[in-house]
């Protein structure tokens, strides 16, 4: 960021120096013959700069409506002086904006006023408007267009340099178009209003001039109130809608969709991150990533107290950083990947319990303020309660479909999952295989060693199953010492290889850490080779497993012999292995 900051300072200083230097050169041409009139337009320009309205990333101002009649009445040098001094007073002294920004804008206003006036003089000669003819109107339009484009070019160049390394070309283009639309609106309004002021002043209708100016500022104040009311109404509507939707959102993925949508409406973001709090390990874990490169956040963790995010989680106090280039060090590896200029970090707290954090970022500086932070904090409280409810609901669902002994799925989960896989396989022409596993002579071990030892054996066996299957496969404790593995997109030979791996690892494993060795028998069936439905697939894999039991334990049988429909026949069956 060092070279970018130097480039920005150099550009800003160059525009300031050129603009104010040109103004000094033009000062002899300023008309002081009517000092009271000059002071009047200075006051109006300062008031316009002081009362401008910010809306999202754009602004509405009547300043050009004052600068244009100053140009018409007194020429480009006086218009430039009024523009610069009005800005220094309205934005600098009254609004107390950053000095570097105020000076930069003063410089670029001087350049815009003088360049547009110079081109006007080249085309139409010195300003001597008595009436609005087609020629004078065309010359005024030229003045407005040159002023507008020069202003837009200088400001957008500043913003591009300021956001260098963060904004893509697409972001720059969209932001430039949005700013140009608002600028065009301001200047299109300023042309007729400015000409009207000039005509009223020149004809001596000072009362009419005063009334028009008063109307201008009433419009500005009214528009300001309308913007504030519109913003407040939007915020309240979003909060109300989110409260209503979040109260019934029990699915975490759906909940995260609602949250990021609400954040976009309330504050807007270029990148966003939702993190869940893991109380056991006391870390924040990314749960939803809105970023061009989400893989950068995979496997990342933030400890309590670590960097800005960790400190927000620890203190439960929200934070806004208006500009990461000039603000305090963020000291956080996650925020380093954000590459944002504006950042907000808000804890998600329900009844003083931390459930996570929301982090939003913008590629542009000074986008977020205390108002945005308050809104996001209010939203965060609603989100925290909804997240607690959704997490509790998910845990309840998991308890229903999970075997508490081994942590594998149970039979309640198996049947709908199996039917779903078969439906997909039937549509796509793929296969689905099922392995039916049974620990040989488990009852004898359970009776001899006790039920606690038997439970431990089941847990160790479940761990072996997990180690030998894919993440996309489904391990199930079917009941007692019987287990099932559902293999999507897998034929009988691949299923046999998986079963053989499990069998071999069981044979090599010392259970209970004291030399207890076990064996396991397995049966395999595949859809559509051996069965046409889920129930039939389980039945045939079960029969194949018992085929191995009958011929001797520790077997892996495939169900090809069952295709003929004779459950008791052994002819044509696949020979046992192992």
Secondary structure, DSSP 8 states (H G I E B T S, - for coil): -HHHHHHHHHHHHHHHHHHHHHHHHHGGG---TTHHHHHHHHHHHHHHHHT-EEETTEEE--HHHHHHHHHHHH-HHHHHHHHHHHHIIIIIIIT---HHHHHHHHHHHHHHHHHHHHHHHHHH-S---SS--HHHHHHHHHHHHHHHHHHHHHHHHHHHHHTTTT--HHHHHHHHHHHHHHHHHHHHHHHHHHHHHHHHHHTT-HHHHHHHHHHHHHHHHHHHHHHHHHHHHHHHHHHHHHHHHHTT--SHHHHHHHHHHHHHHHT--SEEEEEEEETTTTEEEEEEEESTTGGGGTT-EEETTSHHHHHHHHH---EEES-TTTS-----HHHHHH--SEEEEEEEEETTEEEEEEEEEESSTT---HHHHHHHHHHHHHHHHHHHHHHHHHHHHHHHHB-TTTSSB-HHHHHHHHHHHHHHHHHHT--EEEEEEEETTHHHHHHHH-HHHHHHHHHHHHHHHHHTS-TTSEEEEEETTEEEEEEET--HHHHHHHHHHHHHHHHH--BTTTTB---EEEEEEEETTTBSSHHHHHHHHHHHHHHHHHH-SS-EEE-GGGGGS-TT--TT----B-
